[in-house]
Structure formats: structure tokens, C-alpha cells
């Protein structure tokens, strides 16, 4: 009876379950990491379209050469991009992809499958690991700026862990695809 009452009231207290700190061998993420990433992403989703657009404006502003990967966006000013339907559409696609990754954090096989698919799609467009590395750094900085105090050092650690492991799969898949073409 007492344990049932404590489970019922569990949302009101912070429990220190030792399993919360055990990383999944496939993803490197602990249950705490997964909760913190989802917590952040729920805040991003509140203004999904605008946040997607703002992310790409930051990405292109910080790393202008990346804009050249997008033939229809090449050479446009950031002000023009801020109202571009083509950038909004691509930003939404990326936001949905990120949502799929966040939704799959507790399903490592699906997470790896998504990373492999993203790898193949981007490699076809000439995008290499360098751009994925840049994107990850911009994403973490973007989240810090957008979420303010809701983005703690622990959240940063969780996102970096996720992105580092994601990039490991992407890099492996890109190398396999390149080798298969030889």
C-alpha cells in the first residue's frame, strides 16, 4: 500500500533511481539523458515552424558556405531566407527528422536506421561529416540560446552524447557507402 502511494506521488518528488544513470550500450544515453532531451524538444516544438527557420538562419549565418549545398537558397541574404518558403519547407523536414530521432531514443535499432537513412540522403548531395559536425555544434548553441535557463549543462551533455553517437553511425554509413562505390 505504501509503495503504491509512493509510486502515485512519484511525480511530486525527485527519485534517485540508480538505473537512471546507466547508459544504454548502443546509444550511450541514460534514462536521465533521454528525459532531458525530450524535455528540451517539447519546448522547441511549441513554436516548431519558427524554431526550424531560426535554426537554419543561425546555421547559415554562422557557416555561410553550407548554404551553397542548397541550390535554390544559394546566394540569398539571411533576410531573404527568413521569408523563403523553400527554406521553411526544408526546415520543417529537418525538424520532423529531429523529432523522429527524439521519439526513437529508447529504440536504438530504429535510431541507427534513421541515422543511416539520413547519411545516405545527405551523402548524395555532397554533404560530408564536416557539415554534420558543424550542424551539431550549431544545434547545441541554438538550443542554449532559445531555451535559456531550461537548457542546463546536463541538457547540453545529453544532446552532445546523442549527437556524438548519431555522428558515429553517420560516419560509419558514409564510409561504407563510399567504399561500395569504388
Secondary structure by P-SEA (a helix, b strand, c coil): caaaaaaaacccccccccccccccccccccaaaaaaaaaaaaaaacaaaaaaaaaaaaaaaacccccccccccccccaaaaaacaaaaaaaaaaaaaaaaaaaacccaaaaaaaaaaaaaaaaaacccaaaaaaaaaaaaaaaaaaacccccaaaaaaaaaaaaaaaaaaaaaaaaaaaaac
